[in-house]
């Protein structure tokens, strides 16, 4: 994979994680503990909109943002599951490749 593309993907993933971690670290899990959107910065508005569509981030009438705890935990577990699937697919494809090489040598 192109190193520039890898760097861009890693940077985007880091920004996503930082947004969610910032809300989590502030304890913003309810309307009462919501963080003002202005504290997050305008450059994260697209990420906020993305997570609002997925109901991971909720907003208050006065513009505060907070995490829906259940949706956030589901999001984290789905990320772990996706990683396991990727590893499994890579492992199986490597095994098949090795078996094909061995079969061709026999």
Secondary structure by P-SEA (a helix, b strand, c coil): ccaaaaaaaaaaaaaaaaaaaaaaaacccccccccccccccccaaaaaaaaaaaccccccccbbbbbaaaaaaaaaaaaaaaaaaaaaaaaaaaaaaaaaaaaaac
